Amino acid sequence: MDELETKKRRVETEELNKEKKCKTERSSDKQKISDKGENSKTDVDCAISKNGAKSLSWRELRAENLVCDYCMLFNKSQADDIFEECEKLLTYNDGKLAQIKLYGKWINIPRKQVLKGSIYQIKYYTSVPARPWTPFLENIRDIISDATGFDFNFVLINRYKDGHDYIGEHRDDEKDLVSGHPIASLSLGQPRDFIFKHASARGKNATCKIDPVKLELEHGSLLVMKHPTNIYWYHSLPQRKKLTQVRINMTFRKMVVK
């Protein structure tokens, strides 16, 4: 077994052990927070399982070939609990796995990342293997499937430490994505601006004038990007240097399993 494979398996074991430890600590903690209502339970699995898709209020975002739906999937108490669990449980890529090659040069990704997939061999565009699902993330995935009516077998998790971290303009158009399947994006923590720009209206070579679509992604919100949005529109999370809080984003996808 090579060094990368050994490290990868060690990280996975540590992650699962973290989750087991946190669950043990929660089950032994008899003190409950009394001022948050029924969703204040420290056991996040119980809290998020109470979330009902039927009560969601969806906002439609529409423009030329842009089809997105947006809702508050979790209330503040639930979102706070899930965010706290993410900070306890998630281990992110480091070293070479935290870099990307651009124009022949290796640079650090301006945020932390980790990938989870149903099949251990699934690879993403960076050729970084996905780690196996954990029960905590499976629970969130299943809540999102119930809310959207679509199933997902892969999630990319990004952690933005503050407003200096960002993601540039891009499309989620990797060849291994199941064609026509939506992408569901869960936001936790610091609200951030999210900007769509039409491919034909970008930069100096723009061939038409189509206004960007801007949305603030709130704590506990879910954005569902439907076909054909990612064919025609780029999206980004630009720097907002005055912001000081952490944001965690999970984008759930359906990948072709080879």
C-alpha positions, 0 to 999 in steps of 0.5 A: 500500500503506497503512502497516499493510500495509507494516509487516506485510510488513516484519516478515514479511521480517525474521522469515524472514530471522531463521530463515534466519540461525539455520539457517545458524549452527546448520549451521556450529556443529560443537560438539555438547552431549555430555551431553544424548543424541541429542536435544541437536542444535542443529538443532531441526528434526532434534530434534523430527522424532524425536518419535514419537506412538506413545510418548506417554502421554495423561492424560484429563481428564473432567468434565461436558461437558469432554473434554480429553487431556494429555501430555508431547509433548517431553522437556526437551531438545527443549522447551528447544531449541524454546523457545530457537528461539522466543525467537530467531525469533518477532516479536510484534505491537506498537502498535495490533496489541498492543491490544484494545478492551474496553467501548469502551476500547483497552487493552494485551493483558497478554502478547505475541501473534502469529498465523500462518495458512495463508492470508494473509487469515485474520483472528482475532477481533481482526481482526489478520491472520495472518502466513504460516507459517514452516518452524520453526512448520510443523514443530511443527504437523506433529508435533502433527498426527501426535500428535493425528490432526487437522490445523490451519491456524492458530496463536495464540502467546502469550508471558508474560514472567513471572507478572504476564502472564495471560489471563482467563476466556474460551472459544475459541468464535470463529465462524471456528473449524471446528465440533467441531474440537479445539484443541491447546495446546503449552506451553513454559517456565515451568509455569503453572496453567490453570483451567477453570470451567463456564459455569453455575457462574461468578460470582454468577449461577451456576445450579449447583455444578460444581467448577473443573478445575485443571491445571499446564501443564508445559514441553513439554506438549500439552493437547488441548481437544475438543468440546464443552469450549469450549461449556460451559467457560471457561478462564484462565491467572491471574496468579502474581506470584511466578513470574519465568520466561517462558512461551510457548504455541501454540494450534493451531486449524482455521479456516474459510478464506473 
